[in-house]
Amino acid sequence: MQKSLRVGQILYTNVLPVYFYFDQAKFEDRIEFIRQVPAQLNSAMANGEIDLGPISSFSYAEHTCEYVALADLSVSAKGRVGSLFLFSKKPIEQLNGAKIALTNTSATTVNLLKIILHKFYDYEISYVTQEPILQEMLEDADAALLIGDDAISAERTANDLHVYDLGELWHQFTGYSMTFAIWALRRAVISDHHDLIAEVHASFLESKRKTRANTAPLIDYVHTHFGGEKEQWIHYFQGLQHDFGDVQRIGLEYYYRCAAELGLLSAPATVDLWQAGGRQTNTTLTR
């Protein structure tokens, strides 16, 4: 039997609080989970192969006519993220004119790096996109950008490199939080699946609530499956925000304006929120 709703899931630990207590059995005969890295989910959503799920916030801005965002869900941080790193052979102050290798798994963070280096540092940089293997990326580049679990693993052994957290750099320059992923919903499926979407949305929010109330099972899980020290994982998840309110919206829409200013987006974007009852909001915020 064909399942009626296709739901994406990012293959990174940073989304786990939203999925950890999600009752998949409740939806077993109605939804199909599709697990991919962000760049793949971006493409699948754009091609109509996924109906709902977390995508790069940059990709959301490229498809605002086609998508809305599920209310109160994101992957955001105000300051250090702990999984978005620029690994550099020399200090960032010496990177003007450098060659930087970019991971092929990202959209938001790739463009965040370009905003930081071009708008805030006023650098000229050349870029190459590669598979997220740090040693290979640095063979012919001065620095490399990794995200997600690739970045977390690489940071543990990058003792001879300068390591910069992009969320921290963004906050230092702007004072804003940064939203890296949004749970997007294709507008075209809302009328046919409104009630099911509302159930899925509520289950995501409940998983987030349960994880926040007791993080110990999540920490045990990632420690077992991904290694590292438990204290590091506790600190990591404490630094992440999975809400999407005014604080996150203001920072993200400023990011969109910066991206448009540099020609990375054709125009600044705003975020339309969807919640049970079908109510959508569209608020333009200025800096």
VOTITOR-141693 format. One record per residue (C-alpha): residue number from 0; chain; y, z, x. Coordinates in pm, whole numbers, plus 50000, padded with zeros to 5 digits. Last residue first. Layout:
pt k:NUM&c:A&north:Y&up:Z&east:X
...
% end
This chain:
pt k:286&c:A&north:54504&up:51117&east:51711
pt k:285&c:A&north:54465&up:50944&east:51380
pt k:284&c:A&north:54202&up:50996&east:51118
pt k:283&c:A&north:54088&up:50738&east:50867
pt k:282&c:A&north:53872&up:50890&east:50598
pt k:281&c:A&north:53605&up:50705&east:50403
pt k:280&c:A&north:53396&up:50909&east:50170
pt k:279&c:A&north:53085&up:50813&east:49980
pt k:278&c:A&north:52930&up:50982&east:49679
pt k:277&c:A&north:52582&up:50852&east:49600
pt k:276&c:A&north:52476&up:51161&east:49408
pt k:275&c:A&north:52312&up:51302&east:49717
pt k:274&c:A&north:52519&up:51224&east:50024
pt k:273&c:A&north:52666&up:50920&east:50195
pt k:272&c:A&north:52947&up:50927&east:50452
pt k:271&c:A&north:53163&up:50630&east:50550
pt k:270&c:A&north:53274&up:50647&east:50914
pt k:269&c:A&north:53584&up:50466&east:51041
pt k:268&c:A&north:53601&up:50180&east:51290
pt k:267&c:A&north:53857&up:50046&east:51537
pt k:266&c:A&north:53846&up:49666&east:51574
pt k:265&c:A&north:53653&up:49398&east:51767
pt k:264&c:A&north:53473&up:49666&east:51964
pt k:263&c:A&north:53436&up:49667&east:52343
pt k:262&c:A&north:53777&up:49499&east:52373
pt k:261&c:A&north:53925&up:49784&east:52577
pt k:260&c:A&north:54154&up:49899&east:52295
pt k:259&c:A&north:53865&up:49859&east:52050
pt k:258&c:A&north:53653&up:50100&east:52254
pt k:257&c:A&north:53939&up:50350&east:52275
pt k:256&c:A&north:53986&up:50330&east:51897
pt k:255&c:A&north:53614&up:50385&east:51843
pt k:254&c:A&north:53617&up:50686&east:52075
pt k:253&c:A&north:53906&up:50825&east:51868
pt k:252&c:A&north:53691&up:50774&east:51560
pt k:251&c:A&north:53412&up:50970&east:51725
pt k:250&c:A&north:53627&up:51264&east:51826
pt k:249&c:A&north:53789&up:51299&east:51484
pt k:248&c:A&north:53454&up:51259&east:51303
pt k:247&c:A&north:53280&up:51526&east:51511
pt k:246&c:A&north:53546&up:51790&east:51443
pt k:245&c:A&north:53580&up:51683&east:51078
pt k:244&c:A&north:53211&up:51729&east:51005
pt k:243&c:A&north:52887&up:51581&east:51131
pt k:242&c:A&north:52626&up:51840&east:51220
pt k:241&c:A&north:52352&up:51806&east:51482
pt k:240&c:A&north:52548&up:51968&east:51764
pt k:239&c:A&north:52399&up:51998&east:52112
pt k:238&c:A&north:52495&up:52256&east:52373
pt k:237&c:A&north:52258&up:52523&east:52242
pt k:236&c:A&north:51978&up:52266&east:52262
pt k:235&c:A&north:52028&up:52225&east:52638
pt k:234&c:A&north:52073&up:52597&east:52711
pt k:233&c:A&north:51743&up:52677&east:52540
pt k:232&c:A&north:51577&up:52387&east:52722
pt k:231&c:A&north:51698&up:52513&east:53058
pt k:230&c:A&north:51584&up:52865&east:52977
pt k:229&c:A&north:51238&up:52731&east:52890
pt k:228&c:A&north:51202&up:52575&east:53233
pt k:227&c:A&north:51102&up:52213&east:53274
pt k:226&c:A&north:50799&up:52039&east:53127
pt k:225&c:A&north:50817&up:51772&east:52857
pt k:224&c:A&north:50523&up:51847&east:52627
pt k:223&c:A&north:50473&up:52221&east:52675
pt k:222&c:A&north:50839&up:52311&east:52731
pt k:221&c:A&north:50937&up:52079&east:52445
pt k:220&c:A&north:50702&up:52257&east:52204
pt k:219&c:A&north:50779&up:52612&east:52316
pt k:218&c:A&north:51152&up:52545&east:52278
pt k:217&c:A&north:51095&up:52407&east:51928
pt k:216&c:A&north:50884&up:52710&east:51828
pt k:215&c:A&north:51153&up:52948&east:51965
pt k:214&c:A&north:51454&up:52786&east:51793
pt k:213&c:A&north:51452&up:53011&east:51488
pt k:212&c:A&north:51737&up:52985&east:51236
pt k:211&c:A&north:51869&up:52664&east:51394
pt k:210&c:A&north:51529&up:52501&east:51362
pt k:209&c:A&north:51505&up:52601&east:50997
pt k:208&c:A&north:51852&up:52464&east:50915
pt k:207&c:A&north:51791&up:52134&east:51096
pt k:206&c:A&north:51460&up:52091&east:50915
pt k:205&c:A&north:51635&up:52165&east:50584
pt k:204&c:A&north:51902&up:51902&east:50656
pt k:203&c:A&north:51637&up:51642&east:50734
pt k:202&c:A&north:51446&up:51732&east:50419
pt k:201&c:A&north:51761&up:51698&east:50207
pt k:200&c:A&north:51823&up:51350&east:50351
pt k:199&c:A&north:51465&up:51247&east:50279
pt k:198&c:A&north:51490&up:51368&east:49921
pt k:197&c:A&north:51827&up:51194&east:49868
pt k:196&c:A&north:51687&up:50873&east:50013
pt k:195&c:A&north:51396&up:50896&east:49769
pt k:194&c:A&north:51636&up:50939&east:49476
pt k:193&c:A&north:51858&up:50646&east:49578
pt k:192&c:A&north:51580&up:50401&east:49662
pt k:191&c:A&north:51668&up:50079&east:49478
pt k:190&c:A&north:52045&up:50136&east:49463
pt k:189&c:A&north:52070&up:50254&east:49824
pt k:188&c:A&north:51872&up:49978&east:49994
pt k:187&c:A&north:52154&up:49729&east:50062
pt k:186&c:A&north:52389&up:49995&east:50198
pt k:185&c:A&north:52167&up:50041&east:50502
pt k:184&c:A&north:52164&up:50407&east:50599
pt k:183&c:A&north:52271&up:50543&east:50937
pt k:182&c:A&north:52183&up:50881&east:51084
pt k:181&c:A&north:52451&up:50890&east:51354
pt k:180&c:A&north:52403&up:50908&east:51730
pt k:179&c:A&north:52625&up:50980&east:52030
pt k:178&c:A&north:52902&up:51184&east:51873
pt k:177&c:A&north:53160&up:51315&east:52119
pt k:176&c:A&north:53368&up:51630&east:52089
pt k:175&c:A&north:53734&up:51603&east:52172
pt k:174&c:A&north:53958&up:51759&east:52438
pt k:173&c:A&north:54036&up:51407&east:52555
pt k:172&c:A&north:53997&up:51386&east:52936
pt k:171&c:A&north:53788&up:51698&east:52997
pt k:170&c:A&north:53590&up:51642&east:52678
pt k:169&c:A&north:53492&up:51289&east:52783
pt k:168&c:A&north:53395&up:51410&east:53131
pt k:167&c:A&north:53174&up:51686&east:52987
pt k:166&c:A&north:53003&up:51449&east:52748
pt k:165&c:A&north:52950&up:51209&east:53036
pt k:164&c:A&north:52769&up:51465&east:53253
pt k:163&c:A&north:52825&up:51372&east:53617
pt k:162&c:A&north:52567&up:51397&east:53898
pt k:161&c:A&north:52654&up:51341&east:54264
pt k:160&c:A&north:52329&up:51259&east:54442
pt k:159&c:A&north:52117&up:51429&east:54711
pt k:158&c:A&north:51959&up:51684&east:54477
pt k:157&c:A&north:51863&up:51435&east:54209
pt k:156&c:A&north:51520&up:51592&east:54145
pt k:155&c:A&north:51576&up:51777&east:53816
pt k:154&c:A&north:51846&up:51530&east:53707
pt k:153&c:A&north:51589&up:51249&east:53689
pt k:152&c:A&north:51381&up:51426&east:53425
pt k:151&c:A&north:51679&up:51504&east:53200
pt k:150&c:A&north:51819&up:51154&east:53242
pt k:149&c:A&north:51494&up:50984&east:53141
pt k:148&c:A&north:51468&up:51236&east:52854
pt k:147&c:A&north:51788&up:51106&east:52703
pt k:146&c:A&north:52033&up:50890&east:52896
pt k:145&c:A&north:52061&up:50731&east:53239
pt k:144&c:A&north:52359&up:50572&east:53415
pt k:143&c:A&north:52332&up:50459&east:53776
pt k:142&c:A&north:52564&up:50465&east:54077
pt k:141&c:A&north:52644&up:50268&east:54391
pt k:140&c:A&north:52404&up:49987&east:54305
pt k:139&c:A&north:52143&up:49777&east:54486
pt k:138&c:A&north:51851&up:50019&east:54527
pt k:137&c:A&north:52012&up:50268&east:54290
pt k:136&c:A&north:51856&up:50124&east:53975
pt k:135&c:A&north:51512&up:50117&east:54136
pt k:134&c:A&north:51524&up:50487&east:54221
pt k:133&c:A&north:51665&up:50578&east:53880
pt k:132&c:A&north:51412&up:50398&east:53661
pt k:131&c:A&north:51578&up:50331&east:53324
pt k:130&c:A&north:51511&up:49953&east:53307
pt k:129&c:A&north:51820&up:49762&east:53413
pt k:128&c:A&north:52168&up:49648&east:53310
pt k:127&c:A&north:52417&up:49544&east:53579
pt k:126&c:A&north:52782&up:49642&east:53591
pt k:125&c:A&north:53088&up:49566&east:53803
pt k:124&c:A&north:53369&up:49820&east:53807
pt k:123&c:A&north:53749&up:49804&east:53825
pt k:122&c:A&north:53885&up:50154&east:53783
pt k:121&c:A&north:54175&up:50289&east:53573
pt k:120&c:A&north:54029&up:50642&east:53586
pt k:119&c:A&north:54093&up:50726&east:53218
pt k:118&c:A&north:54079&up:50384&east:53054
pt k:117&c:A&north:53844&up:50193&east:53284
pt k:116&c:A&north:53605&up:50463&east:53410
pt k:115&c:A&north:53597&up:50682&east:53099
pt k:114&c:A&north:53594&up:50391&east:52853
pt k:113&c:A&north:53321&up:50212&east:53049
pt k:112&c:A&north:53110&up:50528&east:53057
pt k:111&c:A&north:53150&up:50569&east:52682
pt k:110&c:A&north:53042&up:50208&east:52642
pt k:109&c:A&north:52711&up:50272&east:52813
pt k:108&c:A&north:52683&up:50602&east:52628
pt k:107&c:A&north:52710&up:50445&east:52284
pt k:106&c:A&north:52482&up:50147&east:52351
pt k:105&c:A&north:52175&up:50285&east:52525
pt k:104&c:A&north:51818&up:50198&east:52629
pt k:103&c:A&north:51895&up:49927&east:52886
pt k:102&c:A&north:52018&up:50186&east:53135
pt k:101&c:A&north:52327&up:50082&east:53329
pt k:100&c:A&north:52345&up:50010&east:53703
pt k:99&c:A&north:52693&up:50056&east:53852
pt k:98&c:A&north:52862&up:49846&east:54119
pt k:97&c:A&north:53173&up:50002&east:54267
pt k:96&c:A&north:53529&up:49873&east:54286
pt k:95&c:A&north:53674&up:50217&east:54215
pt k:94&c:A&north:53387&up:50463&east:54261
pt k:93&c:A&north:53550&up:50696&east:54515
pt k:92&c:A&north:53683&up:50960&east:54271
pt k:91&c:A&north:53337&up:50964&east:54113
pt k:90&c:A&north:53201&up:51120&east:54430
pt k:89&c:A&north:52945&up:50912&east:54623
pt k:88&c:A&north:52582&up:50807&east:54577
pt k:87&c:A&north:52623&up:50846&east:54203
pt k:86&c:A&north:52403&up:50953&east:53914
pt k:85&c:A&north:52592&up:50922&east:53585
pt k:84&c:A&north:52420&up:51150&east:53338
pt k:83&c:A&north:52372&up:51174&east:52964
pt k:82&c:A&north:52104&up:51435&east:52891
pt k:81&c:A&north:52271&up:51771&east:52949
pt k:80&c:A&north:52540&up:51731&east:52685
pt k:79&c:A&north:52833&up:51912&east:52844
pt k:78&c:A&north:53149&up:51926&east:52637
pt k:77&c:A&north:53174&up:51921&east:52262
pt k:76&c:A&north:52840&up:51770&east:52175
pt k:75&c:A&north:52702&up:51536&east:51912
pt k:74&c:A&north:52372&up:51407&east:51774
pt k:73&c:A&north:52443&up:51349&east:51409
pt k:72&c:A&north:52371&up:51465&east:51055
pt k:71&c:A&north:52616&up:51627&east:50811
pt k:70&c:A&north:52637&up:51336&east:50566
pt k:69&c:A&north:52407&up:51038&east:50602
pt k:68&c:A&north:52613&up:50752&east:50743
pt k:67&c:A&north:52690&up:50427&east:50560
pt k:66&c:A&north:52588&up:50085&east:50681
pt k:65&c:A&north:52640&up:49712&east:50617
pt k:64&c:A&north:53019&up:49679&east:50632
pt k:63&c:A&north:53031&up:49938&east:50911
pt k:62&c:A&north:52802&up:49727&east:51129
pt k:61&c:A&north:52956&up:49725&east:51479
pt k:60&c:A&north:53079&up:50084&east:51435
pt k:59&c:A&north:52724&up:50197&east:51360
pt k:58&c:A&north:52610&up:50032&east:51682
pt k:57&c:A&north:52855&up:50250&east:51875
pt k:56&c:A&north:52719&up:50559&east:51699
pt k:55&c:A&north:52381&up:50471&east:51844
pt k:54&c:A&north:52119&up:50484&east:51571
pt k:53&c:A&north:51950&up:50766&east:51386
pt k:52&c:A&north:51757&up:50660&east:51076
pt k:51&c:A&north:51750&up:50467&east:50753
pt k:50&c:A&north:51638&up:50124&east:50632
pt k:49&c:A&north:51459&up:49985&east:50934
pt k:48&c:A&north:51356&up:49619&east:50984
pt k:47&c:A&north:51685&up:49489&east:50841
pt k:46&c:A&north:51775&up:49305&east:51160
pt k:45&c:A&north:52069&up:49537&east:51234
pt k:44&c:A&north:51844&up:49840&east:51184
pt k:43&c:A&north:51581&up:49700&east:51418
pt k:42&c:A&north:51841&up:49616&east:51682
pt k:41&c:A&north:51997&up:49961&east:51682
pt k:40&c:A&north:51651&up:50119&east:51673
pt k:39&c:A&north:51557&up:49926&east:51986
pt k:38&c:A&north:51875&up:50035&east:52167
pt k:37&c:A&north:51817&up:50395&east:52061
pt k:36&c:A&north:51457&up:50428&east:52186
pt k:35&c:A&north:51184&up:50373&east:51927
pt k:34&c:A&north:50978&up:50554&east:51663
pt k:33&c:A&north:50928&up:50386&east:51325
pt k:32&c:A&north:50830&up:50628&east:51047
pt k:31&c:A&north:50706&up:50474&east:50722
pt k:30&c:A&north:50803&up:50630&east:50392
pt k:29&c:A&north:50643&up:50657&east:50048
pt k:28&c:A&north:50273&up:50745&east:50080
pt k:27&c:A&north:50322&up:51009&east:50349
pt k:26&c:A&north:50644&up:51151&east:50204
pt k:25&c:A&north:50534&up:51510&east:50145
pt k:24&c:A&north:50305&up:51487&east:50448
pt k:23&c:A&north:50609&up:51417&east:50667
pt k:22&c:A&north:50763&up:51756&east:50592
pt k:21&c:A&north:51048&up:51759&east:50845
pt k:20&c:A&north:51026&up:52084&east:51038
pt k:19&c:A&north:51078&up:51932&east:51385
pt k:18&c:A&north:51261&up:51619&east:51268
pt k:17&c:A&north:51630&up:51722&east:51266
pt k:16&c:A&north:51586&up:51971&east:51552
pt k:15&c:A&north:51398&up:51700&east:51746
pt k:14&c:A&north:51690&up:51459&east:51778
pt k:13&c:A&north:51778&up:51549&east:52140
pt k:12&c:A&north:51412&up:51535&east:52246
pt k:11&c:A&north:51417&up:51158&east:52270
pt k:10&c:A&north:51205&up:50883&east:52108
pt k:9&c:A&north:51464&up:50820&east:51838
pt k:8&c:A&north:51320&up:50814&east:51486
pt k:7&c:A&north:51364&up:50539&east:51230
pt k:6&c:A&north:51279&up:50556&east:50861
pt k:5&c:A&north:51134&up:50265&east:50661
pt k:4&c:A&north:51137&up:50321&east:50286
pt k:3&c:A&north:50904&up:50180&east:50017
pt k:2&c:A&north:50567&up:50204&east:50183
pt k:1&c:A&north:50340&up:49905&east:50135
pt k:0&c:A&north:50000&up:50000&east:50000
% end
